[in-house]
Amino acid sequence: MCGRYSLTLKGVKIENELDEVAIELKRFKPRYNVAPGQEAPVIRLEDGHRRVATLRWGLIPGWARDARIAFQCVNARSETVASKPAFRSAFQRRRCLVPADGFYEWKAAGSAKQPWRFTRPDEGLMEFAGLWERWTPPEGGSPVETFTVCTTTPNAVTGRIHDRMPVILDSSGAAAWLNPETPPKALALLLKPAPDDVLKAYPVSTVVSNARNDVQECVLPIPEALELL
């Protein structure tokens, strides 16, 4: 699964004054350890334009009676996303991009687990395939908007640590994912592992293992743990 990621904003570049998404993202504070149940920015289409919105991680289907289902819907497996009731409607109509510049997985190291961070070689921005939903509590109240991250089988880099990875889209894939006219078969072709050269991996402090720790130490390498791979 993809259960933690970072958006430090270091890789967000504002190319010009019309780059509204980059400008909006730059207004967020750096996040070193985004965890399920927390709010984070996503990118979605509104009136044909990309817009940034703040949603809660952990999708709540529109038909849900209880918000606690969100913790079962942190990720959407690409193999079943088009058919599973929790995700089927969002896959058809409410797709989004989840901006990140790194994600974490844990590898067993004796009786402990060593966290590893995955980034682009240039530590630039990544866009995960995501889904979003708007849910209104049955007892009434304000609607809640939530999201999930789509996952797939690992590439060679992530496969050394974990058996799943987030779906990372390139620029053309991101455009197709957001396009409401993209047919389901074409969408399914996007839900694949990223090429091996898209990612690098390095061990980080176990500080990241506690979701309450959203500090820069989470993203810093600890080379002495490389021998654990």
PyRosetta script that sets phi, psi and omega in degrees:
from pyrosetta import init, pose_from_sequence

init()
pose = pose_from_sequence("MCGRYSLTLKGVKIENELDEVAIELKRFKPRYNVAPGQEAPVIRLEDGHRRVATLRWGLIPGWARDARIAFQCVNARSETVASKPAFRSAFQRRRCLVPADGFYEWKAAGSAKQPWRFTRPDEGLMEFAGLWERWTPPEGGSPVETFTVCTTTPNAVTGRIHDRMPVILDSSGAAAWLNPETPPKALALLLKPAPDDVLKAYPVSTVVSNARNDVQECVLPIPEALELL")
pose.set_psi(1, 168.8)
pose.set_omega(1, 169.9)
pose.set_phi(2, -111.6)
pose.set_psi(2, 103.9)
pose.set_omega(2, -174.0)
pose.set_phi(3, -111.5)
pose.set_psi(3, -5.4)
pose.set_omega(3, 176.5)
pose.set_phi(4, -151.6)
pose.set_psi(4, 145.4)
pose.set_omega(4, 173.3)
pose.set_phi(5, -153.1)
pose.set_psi(5, 173.6)
pose.set_omega(5, -178.9)
pose.set_phi(6, -126.7)
pose.set_psi(6, 153.1)
pose.set_omega(6, 171.7)
pose.set_phi(7, -142.9)
pose.set_psi(7, 81.7)
pose.set_omega(7, -175.0)
pose.set_phi(8, -79.6)
pose.set_psi(8, -11.9)
pose.set_omega(8, 177.7)
pose.set_phi(9, 75.0)
pose.set_psi(9, -0.9)
pose.set_omega(9, 179.0)
pose.set_phi(10, -61.2)
pose.set_psi(10, -33.7)
pose.set_omega(10, -177.0)
pose.set_phi(11, -90.1)
pose.set_psi(11, 3.7)
pose.set_omega(11, 179.9)
pose.set_phi(12, -87.0)
pose.set_psi(12, 116.7)
pose.set_omega(12, -178.1)
pose.set_phi(13, -110.7)
pose.set_psi(13, 130.5)
pose.set_omega(13, 174.9)
pose.set_phi(14, -93.5)
pose.set_psi(14, 105.3)
pose.set_omega(14, -175.9)
pose.set_phi(15, -78.2)
pose.set_psi(15, -35.4)
pose.set_omega(15, 179.7)
pose.set_phi(16, -159.8)
pose.set_psi(16, 173.9)
pose.set_omega(16, -175.5)
pose.set_phi(17, -69.7)
pose.set_psi(17, -10.2)
pose.set_omega(17, 178.6)
pose.set_phi(18, -93.7)
pose.set_psi(18, -3.2)
pose.set_omega(18, -178.6)
pose.set_phi(19, -80.8)
pose.set_psi(19, 76.1)
pose.set_omega(19, -171.4)
pose.set_phi(20, -64.8)
pose.set_psi(20, -36.3)
pose.set_omega(20, -178.5)
pose.set_phi(21, -64.2)
pose.set_psi(21, -47.5)
pose.set_omega(21, 179.3)
pose.set_phi(22, -62.8)
pose.set_psi(22, -40.7)
pose.set_omega(22, 179.5)
pose.set_phi(23, -62.8)
pose.set_psi(23, -43.1)
pose.set_omega(23, 179.3)
pose.set_phi(24, -65.5)
pose.set_psi(24, -43.3)
pose.set_omega(24, -179.8)
pose.set_phi(25, -62.1)
pose.set_psi(25, -37.0)
pose.set_omega(25, -179.1)
pose.set_phi(26, -63.8)
pose.set_psi(26, -16.3)
pose.set_omega(26, 179.3)
pose.set_phi(27, -80.9)
pose.set_psi(27, -12.3)
pose.set_omega(27, 177.7)
pose.set_phi(28, -82.6)
pose.set_psi(28, 153.8)
pose.set_omega(28, 174.0)
pose.set_phi(29, -80.9)
pose.set_psi(29, 151.1)
pose.set_omega(29, 178.4)
pose.set_phi(30, -57.6)
pose.set_psi(30, 140.1)
pose.set_omega(30, 177.5)
pose.set_phi(31, -120.9)
pose.set_psi(31, 122.8)
pose.set_omega(31, -177.2)
pose.set_phi(32, -101.6)
pose.set_psi(32, -11.4)
pose.set_omega(32, -173.3)
pose.set_phi(33, -157.8)
pose.set_psi(33, 69.9)
pose.set_omega(33, 178.6)
pose.set_phi(34, -74.0)
pose.set_psi(34, 130.4)
pose.set_omega(34, -175.3)
pose.set_phi(35, -127.0)
pose.set_psi(35, 157.7)
pose.set_omega(35, 176.5)
pose.set_phi(36, -54.2)
pose.set_psi(36, 143.2)
pose.set_omega(36, -177.8)
pose.set_phi(37, 89.9)
pose.set_psi(37, -11.9)
pose.set_omega(37, 179.5)
pose.set_phi(38, -96.6)
pose.set_psi(38, 160.4)
pose.set_omega(38, 178.3)
pose.set_phi(39, -89.8)
pose.set_psi(39, 144.5)
pose.set_omega(39, -178.5)
pose.set_phi(40, -155.4)
pose.set_psi(40, 159.4)
pose.set_omega(40, -179.8)
pose.set_phi(41, -77.8)
pose.set_psi(41, 144.5)
pose.set_omega(41, 169.5)
pose.set_phi(42, -130.9)
pose.set_psi(42, 163.2)
pose.set_omega(42, 179.4)
pose.set_phi(43, -115.7)
pose.set_psi(43, 128.5)
pose.set_omega(43, 178.9)
pose.set_phi(44, -143.0)
pose.set_psi(44, 166.9)
pose.set_omega(44, 179.2)
pose.set_phi(45, -87.1)
pose.set_psi(45, 134.0)
pose.set_omega(45, 173.3)
pose.set_phi(46, -135.8)
pose.set_psi(46, 116.4)
pose.set_omega(46, -177.4)
pose.set_phi(47, 55.4)
pose.set_psi(47, 37.2)
pose.set_omega(47, 176.4)
pose.set_phi(48, 82.3)
pose.set_psi(48, 1.7)
pose.set_omega(48, -178.9)
pose.set_phi(49, -119.6)
pose.set_psi(49, 146.9)
pose.set_omega(49, 176.5)
pose.set_phi(50, -73.8)
pose.set_psi(50, 131.3)
pose.set_omega(50, 179.2)
pose.set_phi(51, -133.8)
pose.set_psi(51, 151.0)
pose.set_omega(51, 177.3)
pose.set_phi(52, -98.1)
pose.set_psi(52, 132.5)
pose.set_omega(52, 177.1)
pose.set_phi(53, -132.9)
pose.set_psi(53, 152.7)
pose.set_omega(53, 178.2)
pose.set_phi(54, -100.3)
pose.set_psi(54, 116.8)
pose.set_omega(54, -177.7)
pose.set_phi(55, -125.3)
pose.set_psi(55, 164.5)
pose.set_omega(55, 178.7)
pose.set_phi(56, -93.0)
pose.set_psi(56, 134.9)
pose.set_omega(56, -177.8)
pose.set_phi(57, -79.3)
pose.set_psi(57, 122.4)
pose.set_omega(57, -177.1)
pose.set_phi(58, 124.4)
pose.set_psi(58, 97.7)
pose.set_omega(58, -170.4)
pose.set_phi(59, -72.4)
pose.set_psi(59, 135.1)
pose.set_omega(59, 173.6)
pose.set_phi(60, -111.6)
pose.set_psi(60, 110.3)
pose.set_omega(60, 179.2)
pose.set_phi(61, -59.1)
pose.set_psi(61, 151.1)
pose.set_omega(61, -178.1)
pose.set_phi(62, -59.3)
pose.set_psi(62, -27.2)
pose.set_omega(62, -177.3)
pose.set_phi(63, -88.8)
pose.set_psi(63, -3.2)
pose.set_omega(63, -173.8)
pose.set_phi(64, -65.3)
pose.set_psi(64, 143.1)
pose.set_omega(64, 175.8)
pose.set_phi(65, -92.6)
pose.set_psi(65, -18.4)
pose.set_omega(65, -173.0)
pose.set_phi(66, -137.4)
pose.set_psi(66, 130.0)
pose.set_omega(66, -178.1)
pose.set_phi(67, -67.0)
pose.set_psi(67, -16.1)
pose.set_omega(67, -177.5)
pose.set_phi(68, -66.9)
pose.set_psi(68, -12.7)
pose.set_omega(68, 176.3)
pose.set_phi(69, -63.5)
pose.set_psi(69, -19.0)
pose.set_omega(69, -179.2)
pose.set_phi(70, -54.7)
pose.set_psi(70, -36.3)
pose.set_omega(70, -175.9)
pose.set_phi(71, -76.8)
pose.set_psi(71, -8.1)
pose.set_omega(71, 170.8)
pose.set_phi(72, -94.3)
pose.set_psi(72, -6.6)
pose.set_omega(72, -173.4)
pose.set_phi(73, -125.3)
pose.set_psi(73, 35.1)
pose.set_omega(73, 175.4)
pose.set_phi(74, -68.4)
pose.set_psi(74, -36.1)
pose.set_omega(74, 177.3)
pose.set_phi(75, -123.9)
pose.set_psi(75, 154.3)
pose.set_omega(75, 173.6)
pose.set_phi(76, -122.0)
pose.set_psi(76, 117.5)
pose.set_omega(76, -179.5)
pose.set_phi(77, -69.0)
pose.set_psi(77, 129.6)
pose.set_omega(77, -176.6)
pose.set_phi(78, -61.3)
pose.set_psi(78, -28.2)
pose.set_omega(78, -177.3)
pose.set_phi(79, -67.7)
pose.set_psi(79, -24.9)
pose.set_omega(79, -174.6)
pose.set_phi(80, -126.8)
pose.set_psi(80, 5.2)
pose.set_omega(80, -172.8)
pose.set_phi(81, -62.9)
pose.set_psi(81, -30.6)
pose.set_omega(81, -178.0)
pose.set_phi(82, -78.5)
pose.set_psi(82, -16.7)
pose.set_omega(82, -174.9)
pose.set_phi(83, -118.4)
pose.set_psi(83, -22.8)
pose.set_omega(83, -177.0)
pose.set_phi(84, -68.5)
pose.set_psi(84, 129.7)
pose.set_omega(84, -175.7)
pose.set_phi(85, -53.6)
pose.set_psi(85, -36.0)
pose.set_omega(85, -177.4)
pose.set_phi(86, -64.9)
pose.set_psi(86, -27.0)
pose.set_omega(86, -172.8)
pose.set_phi(87, -118.7)
pose.set_psi(87, -14.7)
pose.set_omega(87, -170.3)
pose.set_phi(88, -55.7)
pose.set_psi(88, -47.9)
pose.set_omega(88, -177.9)
pose.set_phi(89, -67.1)
pose.set_psi(89, -43.3)
pose.set_omega(89, 179.1)
pose.set_phi(90, -64.8)
pose.set_psi(90, -37.7)
pose.set_omega(90, 177.8)
pose.set_phi(91, -60.4)
pose.set_psi(91, -36.7)
pose.set_omega(91, -179.0)
pose.set_phi(92, -76.7)
pose.set_psi(92, -33.8)
pose.set_omega(92, -167.0)
pose.set_phi(93, -131.4)
pose.set_psi(93, -17.3)
pose.set_omega(93, -171.7)
pose.set_phi(94, -135.0)
pose.set_psi(94, 70.6)
pose.set_omega(94, 177.7)
pose.set_phi(95, -95.7)
pose.set_psi(95, 149.9)
pose.set_omega(95, -179.9)
pose.set_phi(96, -146.0)
pose.set_psi(96, 173.2)
pose.set_omega(96, 173.5)
pose.set_phi(97, -112.3)
pose.set_psi(97, 139.0)
pose.set_omega(97, 177.6)
pose.set_phi(98, -109.6)
pose.set_psi(98, 106.1)
pose.set_omega(98, -178.5)
pose.set_phi(99, -73.5)
pose.set_psi(99, 138.9)
pose.set_omega(99, 180.0)
pose.set_phi(100, -155.7)
pose.set_psi(100, 158.7)
pose.set_omega(100, 171.2)
pose.set_phi(101, -123.1)
pose.set_psi(101, 10.7)
pose.set_omega(101, 174.6)
pose.set_phi(102, -177.5)
pose.set_psi(102, 157.7)
pose.set_omega(102, 171.8)
pose.set_phi(103, -142.4)
pose.set_psi(103, 161.8)
pose.set_omega(103, -172.4)
pose.set_phi(104, -118.9)
pose.set_psi(104, 145.3)
pose.set_omega(104, 168.4)
pose.set_phi(105, -139.9)
pose.set_psi(105, 160.9)
pose.set_omega(105, -175.8)
pose.set_phi(106, -117.3)
pose.set_psi(106, 138.6)
pose.set_omega(106, 178.9)
pose.set_phi(107, -118.8)
pose.set_psi(107, 133.6)
pose.set_omega(107, 178.9)
pose.set_phi(108, -61.1)
pose.set_psi(108, 133.1)
pose.set_omega(108, 178.3)
pose.set_phi(109, -136.1)
pose.set_psi(109, 85.3)
pose.set_omega(109, -173.0)
pose.set_phi(110, 70.3)
pose.set_psi(110, -127.2)
pose.set_omega(110, 179.0)
pose.set_phi(111, -88.4)
pose.set_psi(111, -3.0)
pose.set_omega(111, -178.4)
pose.set_phi(112, -109.6)
pose.set_psi(112, 177.0)
pose.set_omega(112, 174.8)
pose.set_phi(113, -126.5)
pose.set_psi(113, 127.5)
pose.set_omega(113, -178.2)
pose.set_phi(114, -96.8)
pose.set_psi(114, 121.2)
pose.set_omega(114, 177.8)
pose.set_phi(115, -77.7)
pose.set_psi(115, 143.1)
pose.set_omega(115, 177.2)
pose.set_phi(116, -125.2)
pose.set_psi(116, 143.5)
pose.set_omega(116, 177.1)
pose.set_phi(117, -109.7)
pose.set_psi(117, 136.5)
pose.set_omega(117, 178.4)
pose.set_phi(118, -113.0)
pose.set_psi(118, 129.3)
pose.set_omega(118, 179.1)
pose.set_phi(119, -138.5)
pose.set_psi(119, 170.6)
pose.set_omega(119, 167.5)
pose.set_phi(120, -69.0)
pose.set_psi(120, 154.0)
pose.set_omega(120, 177.7)
pose.set_phi(121, -56.2)
pose.set_psi(121, -32.4)
pose.set_omega(121, 178.5)
pose.set_phi(122, -94.0)
pose.set_psi(122, 5.2)
pose.set_omega(122, -179.4)
pose.set_phi(123, 59.6)
pose.set_psi(123, 26.9)
pose.set_omega(123, 178.8)
pose.set_phi(124, -78.8)
pose.set_psi(124, -178.0)
pose.set_omega(124, -176.1)
pose.set_phi(125, -74.2)
pose.set_psi(125, 139.6)
pose.set_omega(125, 171.7)
pose.set_phi(126, -112.5)
pose.set_psi(126, 155.9)
pose.set_omega(126, 175.4)
pose.set_phi(127, -126.4)
pose.set_psi(127, 111.1)
pose.set_omega(127, 177.0)
pose.set_phi(128, -82.1)
pose.set_psi(128, 145.8)
pose.set_omega(128, 170.4)
pose.set_phi(129, -70.8)
pose.set_psi(129, 128.1)
pose.set_omega(129, -179.0)
pose.set_phi(130, -136.4)
pose.set_psi(130, 168.7)
pose.set_omega(130, 174.9)
pose.set_phi(131, -129.2)
pose.set_psi(131, 152.1)
pose.set_omega(131, 177.3)
pose.set_phi(132, -135.1)
pose.set_psi(132, 158.6)
pose.set_omega(132, 179.2)
pose.set_phi(133, -142.6)
pose.set_psi(133, 156.8)
pose.set_omega(133, 172.3)
pose.set_phi(134, -116.8)
pose.set_psi(134, 122.4)
pose.set_omega(134, -174.5)
pose.set_phi(135, -123.9)
pose.set_psi(135, 134.3)
pose.set_omega(135, 176.4)
pose.set_phi(136, -109.3)
pose.set_psi(136, 124.5)
pose.set_omega(136, 179.3)
pose.set_phi(137, -55.8)
pose.set_psi(137, 138.3)
pose.set_omega(137, -179.4)
pose.set_phi(138, -57.2)
pose.set_psi(138, -31.6)
pose.set_omega(138, -179.2)
pose.set_phi(139, -82.1)
pose.set_psi(139, 2.2)
pose.set_omega(139, -179.1)
pose.set_phi(140, 97.9)
pose.set_psi(140, 176.6)
pose.set_omega(140, -178.2)
pose.set_phi(141, 114.8)
pose.set_psi(141, -177.4)
pose.set_omega(141, -176.1)
pose.set_phi(142, -74.3)
pose.set_psi(142, 143.1)
pose.set_omega(142, 175.7)
pose.set_phi(143, -62.1)
pose.set_psi(143, 149.8)
pose.set_omega(143, 178.6)
pose.set_phi(144, -117.6)
pose.set_psi(144, 129.9)
pose.set_omega(144, 177.9)
pose.set_phi(145, -104.0)
pose.set_psi(145, 130.0)
pose.set_omega(145, -174.3)
pose.set_phi(146, -133.2)
pose.set_psi(146, 166.0)
pose.set_omega(146, 179.2)
pose.set_phi(147, -142.9)
pose.set_psi(147, 163.7)
pose.set_omega(147, 174.3)
pose.set_phi(148, -134.4)
pose.set_psi(148, 157.8)
pose.set_omega(148, 178.2)
pose.set_phi(149, -105.7)
pose.set_psi(149, 128.2)
pose.set_omega(149, 177.5)
pose.set_phi(150, -77.0)
pose.set_psi(150, 138.6)
pose.set_omega(150, 179.8)
pose.set_phi(151, -123.0)
pose.set_psi(151, 161.4)
pose.set_omega(151, -179.6)
pose.set_phi(152, -145.0)
pose.set_psi(152, -175.6)
pose.set_omega(152, 177.2)
pose.set_phi(153, -68.6)
pose.set_psi(153, 157.3)
pose.set_omega(153, -173.3)
pose.set_phi(154, -80.1)
pose.set_psi(154, 156.1)
pose.set_omega(154, 166.2)
pose.set_phi(155, -88.6)
pose.set_psi(155, -174.3)
pose.set_omega(155, -175.1)
pose.set_phi(156, -64.7)
pose.set_psi(156, -31.2)
pose.set_omega(156, -178.2)
pose.set_phi(157, -72.3)
pose.set_psi(157, -50.7)
pose.set_omega(157, -178.7)
pose.set_phi(158, -74.9)
pose.set_psi(158, -26.4)
pose.set_omega(158, -177.0)
pose.set_phi(159, -64.5)
pose.set_psi(159, -20.0)
pose.set_omega(159, 176.6)
pose.set_phi(160, -72.2)
pose.set_psi(160, -18.3)
pose.set_omega(160, -175.4)
pose.set_phi(161, -114.5)
pose.set_psi(161, -39.7)
pose.set_omega(161, -170.8)
pose.set_phi(162, -150.1)
pose.set_psi(162, 160.6)
pose.set_omega(162, -176.4)
pose.set_phi(163, -96.8)
pose.set_psi(163, 7.0)
pose.set_omega(163, 175.2)
pose.set_phi(164, -137.8)
pose.set_psi(164, 161.2)
pose.set_omega(164, 174.2)
pose.set_phi(165, -152.2)
pose.set_psi(165, 156.1)
pose.set_omega(165, 175.5)
pose.set_phi(166, -67.8)
pose.set_psi(166, 150.9)
pose.set_omega(166, 173.8)
pose.set_phi(167, -75.6)
pose.set_psi(167, 116.8)
pose.set_omega(167, -179.0)
pose.set_phi(168, -105.4)
pose.set_psi(168, 120.1)
pose.set_omega(168, -175.0)
pose.set_phi(169, -98.8)
pose.set_psi(169, 139.5)
pose.set_omega(169, 170.2)
pose.set_phi(170, -80.6)
pose.set_psi(170, -178.1)
pose.set_omega(170, -172.9)
pose.set_phi(171, -62.7)
pose.set_psi(171, -41.2)
pose.set_omega(171, 179.2)
pose.set_phi(172, -70.8)
pose.set_psi(172, -37.5)
pose.set_omega(172, 177.1)
pose.set_phi(173, -65.7)
pose.set_psi(173, -38.8)
pose.set_omega(173, 178.6)
pose.set_phi(174, -63.5)
pose.set_psi(174, -41.6)
pose.set_omega(174, 179.1)
pose.set_phi(175, -63.6)
pose.set_psi(175, -43.0)
pose.set_omega(175, 179.6)
pose.set_phi(176, -66.7)
pose.set_psi(176, -37.8)
pose.set_omega(176, -179.7)
pose.set_phi(177, -63.0)
pose.set_psi(177, -40.0)
pose.set_omega(177, -179.9)
pose.set_phi(178, -78.6)
pose.set_psi(178, -24.6)
pose.set_omega(178, -175.6)
pose.set_phi(179, -66.9)
pose.set_psi(179, 118.6)
pose.set_omega(179, -178.7)
pose.set_phi(180, -66.6)
pose.set_psi(180, -14.2)
pose.set_omega(180, -178.8)
pose.set_phi(181, -91.1)
pose.set_psi(181, -6.2)
pose.set_omega(181, -179.3)
pose.set_phi(182, -66.5)
pose.set_psi(182, 125.1)
pose.set_omega(182, -178.3)
pose.set_phi(183, -69.3)
pose.set_psi(183, 153.9)
pose.set_omega(183, -177.5)
pose.set_phi(184, -54.6)
pose.set_psi(184, -38.3)
pose.set_omega(184, -179.4)
pose.set_phi(185, -64.3)
pose.set_psi(185, -37.9)
pose.set_omega(185, 177.7)
pose.set_phi(186, -69.6)
pose.set_psi(186, -36.4)
pose.set_omega(186, 176.4)
pose.set_phi(187, -63.0)
pose.set_psi(187, -42.1)
pose.set_omega(187, -178.9)
pose.set_phi(188, -60.8)
pose.set_psi(188, -33.7)
pose.set_omega(188, -180.0)
pose.set_phi(189, -68.8)
pose.set_psi(189, -19.8)
pose.set_omega(189, 178.3)
pose.set_phi(190, -79.4)
pose.set_psi(190, -20.4)
pose.set_omega(190, -173.4)
pose.set_phi(191, -86.4)
pose.set_psi(191, 70.7)
pose.set_omega(191, -175.2)
pose.set_phi(192, -137.6)
pose.set_psi(192, 164.7)
pose.set_omega(192, 177.8)
pose.set_phi(193, -64.6)
pose.set_psi(193, 146.2)
pose.set_omega(193, 174.9)
pose.set_phi(194, -70.8)
pose.set_psi(194, 151.2)
pose.set_omega(194, 175.0)
pose.set_phi(195, -54.9)
pose.set_psi(195, 150.5)
pose.set_omega(195, -175.6)
pose.set_phi(196, -58.8)
pose.set_psi(196, -35.0)
pose.set_omega(196, -175.4)
pose.set_phi(197, -77.8)
pose.set_psi(197, -0.2)
pose.set_omega(197, 178.2)
pose.set_phi(198, -77.7)
pose.set_psi(198, -22.5)
pose.set_omega(198, -172.5)
pose.set_phi(199, -125.9)
pose.set_psi(199, 152.3)
pose.set_omega(199, 165.1)
pose.set_phi(200, -128.6)
pose.set_psi(200, 161.7)
pose.set_omega(200, -177.1)
pose.set_phi(201, -134.9)
pose.set_psi(201, 146.1)
pose.set_omega(201, 174.1)
pose.set_phi(202, -153.2)
pose.set_psi(202, 150.6)
pose.set_omega(202, -179.6)
pose.set_phi(203, -75.4)
pose.set_psi(203, 147.1)
pose.set_omega(203, 178.9)
pose.set_phi(204, -130.3)
pose.set_psi(204, 173.5)
pose.set_omega(204, -177.6)
pose.set_phi(205, -66.9)
pose.set_psi(205, 149.9)
pose.set_omega(205, 175.0)
pose.set_phi(206, -69.4)
pose.set_psi(206, -1.0)
pose.set_omega(206, 172.2)
pose.set_phi(207, -54.3)
pose.set_psi(207, -35.1)
pose.set_omega(207, -177.6)
pose.set_phi(208, -69.0)
pose.set_psi(208, -17.7)
pose.set_omega(208, -177.8)
pose.set_phi(209, -67.9)
pose.set_psi(209, -20.6)
pose.set_omega(209, 176.9)
pose.set_phi(210, -97.4)
pose.set_psi(210, 116.8)
pose.set_omega(210, -175.5)
pose.set_phi(211, -62.2)
pose.set_psi(211, -18.1)
pose.set_omega(211, 179.2)
pose.set_phi(212, -77.1)
pose.set_psi(212, -13.4)
pose.set_omega(212, -178.6)
pose.set_phi(213, -91.3)
pose.set_psi(213, 100.1)
pose.set_omega(213, 177.9)
pose.set_phi(214, -114.7)
pose.set_psi(214, 70.2)
pose.set_omega(214, -172.7)
pose.set_phi(215, -130.3)
pose.set_psi(215, 161.0)
pose.set_omega(215, -175.8)
pose.set_phi(216, -60.9)
pose.set_psi(216, -27.6)
pose.set_omega(216, 179.3)
pose.set_phi(217, -56.8)
pose.set_psi(217, -26.3)
pose.set_omega(217, -179.4)
pose.set_phi(218, -59.7)
pose.set_psi(218, -31.3)
pose.set_omega(218, -173.4)
pose.set_phi(219, -100.0)
pose.set_psi(219, -3.3)
pose.set_omega(219, -175.7)
pose.set_phi(220, -83.1)
pose.set_psi(220, 136.1)
pose.set_omega(220, -178.7)
pose.set_phi(221, -71.7)
pose.set_psi(221, 151.2)
pose.set_omega(221, 172.7)
pose.set_phi(222, -125.2)
pose.set_psi(222, 88.2)
pose.set_omega(222, -172.0)
pose.set_phi(223, -56.6)
pose.set_psi(223, -25.4)
pose.set_omega(223, -177.3)
pose.set_phi(224, -64.9)
pose.set_psi(224, -15.8)
pose.set_omega(224, -179.0)
pose.set_phi(225, -90.5)
pose.set_psi(225, -2.2)
pose.set_omega(225, -178.3)
pose.set_phi(226, -58.9)
pose.set_psi(226, -30.1)
pose.set_omega(226, -178.3)
pose.set_phi(227, -68.1)
pose.set_psi(227, -12.6)
pose.set_omega(227, 179.9)
pose.set_phi(228, -79.4)
pose.set_psi(228, -12.1)
pose.set_omega(228, -178.1)
pose.set_phi(229, -77.7)
pose.dump_pdb("model.pdb")
